[in-house]
């Protein structure tokens, strides 16, 4: 099966700045993917390349088997909700009507339900909306488009926690009935972790992780207890973070736990806990490029 998106050794350079550096990954159809990394890592540039807003300096991008740049059929199957999305100075109702014309799979009933959920004022001009309301408008367009490829780039800036939870709930509910390829780019990784099926992590323009979300979650753990037993347990294992408080230590260790290690932790009366996806991404994108490649190697 042809992936919904294929990025093959893509680089994007702006004079002396390399925003994307030899990035390669594929996004399967009908799944929710996370495009993760720190601010300035190259996530938005990658999304602009995938949606045909820019051309790569080198390498190739395919969307549903086609180069998306100026390819009408591919672009009509795509909806990109950008961070701080700008709109014409129209009312909310007119913006939604325009989106309906541009998105062949648009669903009026879903749009109306989402407008009610987020309490959007249809008659108000977009320029008079709060930041949170503009974000909610982008979410309405992204979900109601039901585009086969839907990309959200930090779509919920300005939204409070209950409104973000509403977005996640509505996304999952509609995705269950109408599967499509969804890409979420966000710094609120812990909030979306349970939604993601596969993650692509970008650091300094390079892809440092491209793996199933469940696979990534099992690549590190934290051990907590008295400093001596913690040091004994850690031994020669690779420690990516450590904190000492008085006589106690907490160490984040890269690798997977086997049954014998769990028994040893019990004998030493140590607490073991999985590391959150957000912390794993932080560890993978901290330090030198060699550190990031080492983390990626731990997934294989």
Secondary structure, 3 states (H helix, E strand, C coil): CCCCEEEEEEEEEECCEEEEEEEEEEECCCCEEEEECCCCCCHHHHHHHHCCCCCCCEEEEEECCECCCCCHHHHCCEEEECCCCCCCCCEHHHHHHHHHHHCCCCCHHHHHHHHHHCCCCCCCEHHHCCHHHHHHHHHHHHHHHCCCEEEEECCCCCCCHHHHHHHHHHHHHHHHHCCCEEEEECCCHHHHCCCCCEEEEEECCEEEEEEEHHHHHCCEEEEEEEHHHHHHHHCCCCEEEEEEECCEEEEEEECCCCHHHHHHHHHCCCEEEECCHHHHHHHHCCCCHHHHHHHHHCCC
